[in-house]
Amino acid sequence: MKYTGRLAVCFSSILVTLIAMVYLEATRTDTMAYSEVTIFVLVLQPFFWWLGKQYDQSNDLSKKYDLQQKELESLFTNSGAFLWTLDEKERTFSVSKGIEDVTGFTSAEFEQNFDLWLSRTYPQDEPKVHNHYQDLIAGQTSRCEWRVYRKDGDLRWIEVHGQPILDENGEVIKLNGVAYDITERKQMADQLERIAYYDSLTGLPNRRYFKLAANKALTRCRDQQKQLAIMFIDLDRFKFINDTMGHDSGDELLKKVSQRLKQSIREQDIVARHGGDEFIILIDDTDEAGVKEIAARILDRFSASFPLNGVTFHTTPSIGISMYPKDGNTLESLIKHADDAMYLAKERGKNNFQFFTYKDEDLIARKEKIEHALYSALSNNEFELYYQPKIALSSGKAYGVEALLRWRHPELGMIPPAEFIPIAESAGAMNTICEWVIQEACAQIKAWQASGLNVNVAVNVSSIQFDQDDFAANIAGALKRSRLSPEHLGIEITESVMCHLERTKKTLQELKNLGVHVAIDDFGTGYSSLHLLSQLPIDAVKIDKSFIQDILTDPNKASLVKTMISMAKDLNFELIAEGIEHDHQVKFLLDNGCHFGQGYLFSPPLPANDAANFLHRQMINA
């Protein structure tokens, strides 16, 4: 009741007055008349009322506090989460009841045993926990994920957030935080990565995993001036076995082949299924003699027949080999050259291995001509930017564009980026080209704004340029020279930058501080996972077109895209689908919660003038 205290005090004062009057009547004393007592009590009534009000307010606040405490504790009781407090001065530890649901231990057990936390931590995660604690006692907020053993021995993942409390001298006196059981999220992420990076039939790494590992190895070999080899293998007579014995027998053969290949390579080497009956092997830190030894070992193991359903079959490998750096500086060129060498092995009778040799002089001459022309392409105004609209799928309206580089050579015509960009990277011309792209994009945005078209433009940046220490400063300079607000410019980077995670975090944070929109392009084809991306200050993730093309025909890819969408929502990332070509792809994406995309269904990349016309017609709020 709101006035309980006030009424109680006032009635008490009246009761005391009555008692006093009875007392005066009984003793018949004349020291104070009834009227004087009554007046005295009435005069004090406001004071009594104020006194009761203080009691009511205090009581009300106490009840509200108790209710809030109960509500807060209820959120972290049996919900896979708990609150914790560590008093650094008293060395006491307090936790909410939710810890029992997470660890199986009661809050009292943890509070009575200060060292219980560390004793239940997975041994390999102890350094992470130590660093997390050191950050907190240094006065920094911290977040950490690690594994703990439940009381029943089950291993669980927890995510712990901590906040230091400082005294007036800036010293840490208490640590407060919250912890969540993220085991299911981790299992989902593991399942996602299993689908994304391993072949479901053979259990071998797939092409995506191979690209991740091979690019890391290339970076390491480049830095340490070492060699590596790419081995491309195709099975001879596999189609015959598949057609005569059936697909089940063909699948069984692929499993047995996978095992023999794994037994033929070194522990540090990686064999992956490239697709169909093709396999690819990464042989790191080697030379030609070492590669020949491994190739000979593979041929020897394949000399034995394969038992299939009570029948023995023979299949042999045709092996093509390319070497870094002799046969290429990029993974794409090395795989292509190993593939070329594999066809040479087939031409030479199959069941053998061949190293790549340059046999097409015209191809070499074209490459040399492109490399030489790169240095004058900018001054001759041969480069230009095309713009592909990015679309809000529910309305079909454009909300921005992606800038794409094109090279119109006076003699060779339109040279595709896939051809000239690797050459530019190997020739050391990529930084200059990328700087031109950024400046040109900024200038185009300003030109469109002057014509009344307010559009944001995203620019693709190569990993070589992104790895420059002054990359963010260069972006800031381009914005300043163009007098362009940073929110109109977007930067898209590929997953290859993840091999230098700490440097990537630093550069991305610098871009975010500028106010530039940052997206990960071609997600799913390189180094990162959504868990890894959750640690980065980015705004958007673009699903690679290789996933979108097959979402209605490949259940694995459909499941993978659904999981990407779900996890991106949880991480509060904008999700953009690339390579949309059909309406049914749009419906699938919308039904599963992806609302943005781009692709030839809406528009191919367009020259600036054509892009402006498209945007004037289709731009949101145009």
Secondary structure as GFF3:
##gff-version 3
##sequence-region A 1 622
A	DSSP	alpha_helix	4	27	.	.	.	ID=ss1
A	DSSP	alpha_helix	34	75	.	.	.	ID=ss2
A	DSSP	beta_strand	81	87	.	.	.	ID=ss3
A	DSSP	beta_strand	92	95	.	.	.	ID=ss4
A	DSSP	alpha_helix	99	103	.	.	.	ID=ss5
A	DSSP	alpha_helix	107	112	.	.	.	ID=ss6
A	DSSP	alpha_helix	116	119	.	.	.	ID=ss7
A	DSSP	three_ten_helix	123	125	.	.	.	ID=ss8
A	DSSP	alpha_helix	126	137	.	.	.	ID=ss9
A	DSSP	beta_strand	142	149	.	.	.	ID=ss10
A	DSSP	beta_strand	155	166	.	.	.	ID=ss11
A	DSSP	beta_strand	172	181	.	.	.	ID=ss12
A	DSSP	alpha_helix	183	197	.	.	.	ID=ss13
A	DSSP	alpha_helix	207	224	.	.	.	ID=ss14
A	DSSP	beta_strand	228	235	.	.	.	ID=ss15
A	DSSP	alpha_helix	238	245	.	.	.	ID=ss16
A	DSSP	alpha_helix	247	264	.	.	.	ID=ss17
A	DSSP	beta_strand	270	275	.	.	.	ID=ss18
A	DSSP	beta_strand	278	284	.	.	.	ID=ss19
A	DSSP	alpha_helix	288	301	.	.	.	ID=ss20
A	DSSP	beta_strand	306	308	.	.	.	ID=ss21
A	DSSP	beta_strand	311	313	.	.	.	ID=ss22
A	DSSP	beta_strand	317	324	.	.	.	ID=ss23
A	DSSP	alpha_helix	331	347	.	.	.	ID=ss24
A	DSSP	beta_strand	353	355	.	.	.	ID=ss25
A	DSSP	alpha_helix	361	377	.	.	.	ID=ss26
A	DSSP	beta_strand	383	392	.	.	.	ID=ss27
A	DSSP	beta_strand	397	409	.	.	.	ID=ss28
A	DSSP	beta_strand	413	415	.	.	.	ID=ss29
A	DSSP	alpha_helix	417	427	.	.	.	ID=ss30
A	DSSP	alpha_helix	430	450	.	.	.	ID=ss31
A	DSSP	beta_strand	457	461	.	.	.	ID=ss32
A	DSSP	alpha_helix	463	466	.	.	.	ID=ss33
A	DSSP	alpha_helix	471	482	.	.	.	ID=ss34
A	DSSP	three_ten_helix	486	488	.	.	.	ID=ss35
A	DSSP	beta_strand	489	494	.	.	.	ID=ss36
A	DSSP	three_ten_helix	495	500	.	.	.	ID=ss37
A	DSSP	alpha_helix	501	514	.	.	.	ID=ss38
A	DSSP	beta_strand	517	523	.	.	.	ID=ss39
A	DSSP	alpha_helix	530	533	.	.	.	ID=ss40
A	DSSP	beta_strand	540	543	.	.	.	ID=ss41
A	DSSP	alpha_helix	545	548	.	.	.	ID=ss42
A	DSSP	alpha_helix	555	570	.	.	.	ID=ss43
A	DSSP	beta_strand	574	577	.	.	.	ID=ss44
A	DSSP	alpha_helix	583	591	.	.	.	ID=ss45
A	DSSP	beta_strand	596	597	.	.	.	ID=ss46
A	DSSP	beta_strand	606	607	.	.	.	ID=ss47
A	DSSP	alpha_helix	608	618	.	.	.	ID=ss48
###
